[in-house]
Every structure is written in structure tokens, then in C-alpha cells.
Amino acid sequence: RAFEKGVDAAFTVLGYETRLLGQGKGRVPDGLAKALDESYAILWDAKIRSGGYSIGTDDRTIREYITTQARELKRTRMLRNIYYLIISSGFSDDYDDLVRSLKMETDVNEVILVEADALVAIVDIKLRAPLLITLGPDGIQRLFTNSGVLTTEMVREELL
């Protein structure tokens, strides 16, 4: 739960409108971060695993709550894009097939596996240059345009 609160705080510091969703509320992601001016939302899950998170273990649950949450987001706001992020210290297993099927079978545009250190790097860069790093396509949103693992190095390449 502490990790989820930390991730939510990181999205808040970045400038998103955030809401914790998980823990005891049924099959829902851990949180939601919206960039309303930029017309996109992020559904996110925080996963702590000692050997790295294996995405295949939760695929049916993930598919269900993405479908439910995306439907609600599309109905209540005019959002062009919905991104699904899993934040963890690391990732194990092959995730390509699941990512591909989630993009085909749900309303998410991309599925990004964010290393926790990469999220810290985004916050660090934003705090150092708050006016230069936006939430839009010329800033943080660029990090969400390709599915797969997002590393600290990739963050630094895109934002610096």
C-alpha cells in the first residue's frame, strides 16, 4: 500500500489529477492519473516482487478492469488516449503477446512497463525544469507512445 501511495504522489507532483482506486474496491487498477488539458488518462498498477514482476500472472484481471475503467473514462470525458502502466522494480518473462492482446482487445493505446527508477527520474527531471517538461506530446506523454519497458535511460534520452 505504501508503494501505491508513493506512485500516486509521484503522478501528483508531475501535475496529473490523481485518484487511488485499488485495495478493497473490487477488480480495479491501483490508480488513475488524468491530464485533462492534454486529453489522456493513465490507468496504473504498482507491483512489488522480489524477482521482478511477471505480467502473465494477472492478465485476465488486468483485461477486465482495463475494459471497465476505459469504458467509464470514455463515457465521462473526451479523452483521446488511455495508457496502462505497470510500475515495478523490474520485469521478468516475455510480455509481448500480452501487451499486443491488451492493445487489440481493450481501449488502451499503449501498455508501458515502467521501472520504478524511471518514474523517479521523470519526477526528478520535472522538478529540475518544471516549466520545460509538460504533460503533453512535447513532454511526458512522449514516454507513453511505445509499449514495452520504460527505463531510466529512455526517460533521460526523451526528456533531456
N, C-alpha and C positions, 0 to 999 in steps of 0.2 A: 504493500500500500504506500509506503514511503517513496518508492521509486516512481509510482504513478503520480504522486503529488509533485515530485521533482520535475517530471516531464511536463506536467500541466503548468508548473511555474515557468519553465523554460519557454513554452509557447506564449505565455502571458508576457514575459519580458520581451519577446520578439515582436509583440504588437498584435497578436491574434486575440479574438474574442473566444474565450475557452470555457469548457464545461466538462467536469469529470462525470462519466456515465457509469462506469463499471461497479464492481463489488456489490453483490446482493440485488442487482436490478435486472436479473434475467440475462438473456443472451444479448449483450451489447458490448461494443468496444470499450476500452478503458476511458477514452476521452474524445472530445471533439474540439477542433480549433478552426475558427472561421475567419477568413479575410474577405469581408463583405464588399469592401470597395474594389477588390480585385476579382470578385465573383468566383471564389473557390472555397472549398472546405477540406479539412483533413480529418479523417477518422483514424484514430491511433490506438495501438496496444503497446503496453510496456511489459516485456518478458524478461525475467531474471532466470538464467540457467547457468550452472557452473561450467558445463562443457559447450556452451553456445546453444542458441535456440534452434530447434528443428521445426520448421514451419509446417511440415506434413502432419504433425500430431494433432493439429487443431483445425484442419482445413474445412470440415463440414460446419463447425461452429462459426468460423470466420465468414464463410459464404452466407450463412443465414443472417448474421447481424449486419453484414455489409448491405445485403439486399433490403432489409428492414430500414436501416438508417438512411441509406441512399434514397429510398423511395420517399421517406419523410422530408429529407433535405430538398429534394427536387420539388416537392409539393409546396413547401412553405417559403422558399426563397428562389430567386432566379440565380442559380449557380451554374456556371459553365462547366466547372471541373470539380471532381471529387477524387481525392487521393487517399489511399490507405497506406499507413505507415506502421511498421512494427519496429519498436526501439528495443535493442538488446545490446549486451556487451559484445556479442559475436553471434555468428550464424553457422550452423552445420547443415549438412545434407544438400541435395540438389533441389533448388526451389523453382527452376524454370517452368516445369509443367504446371505447378500450382499457380504461379503468377500468371501464366498465359490463360489458364482456365478462369481465374478470377476476373481478368480483364474482359474475357469474352462473355461470361455468364452473369456479371453484375454491372452496376453503373459506375464503377471506379475507372478512372482514366489510367492510373498507374498504381503499382504496388511497390513500395520502396522499403527495403530492409535497412534501417538506419542504425549504424553502430553508435552506441551511447556517446563515445568520444566525438563523433561527428556532430551530434546535437550540441554538445558543449562548445565545439569550435564555431558553430553557427552563432550561438549566443555571444561568444567572445568577440567575434568579428562585428556583430551588430552593436555591441556595447562600445566598441572602439570607433565605429563610424556610423552612428545612429541615423544620420541624415542621408548617407550614401547607400546604405543597404535597405532596400524596400521589401515589402512582401510580394510585390508584383513580378511580372515576367522578366524585368531587368534586374531582379534581385533574388530573393529566397525561392520564389516559385520555380526558377530555372532548375533548382536541385531536384524537383519532383517530376521532371519531364521524361525521365527514363527509369523503367522498372529495374529492380535489382538492388544490390548492396550499395549503400552510400557511405563512403569512408571519409575520414578527416582530410586526407589528401585531395579527394574530389571536391570537398567543400572549399578548401583553400584555393584550388585551381579556378573554381567558378566565381567565387566572391572576392578574391583579392586581385 
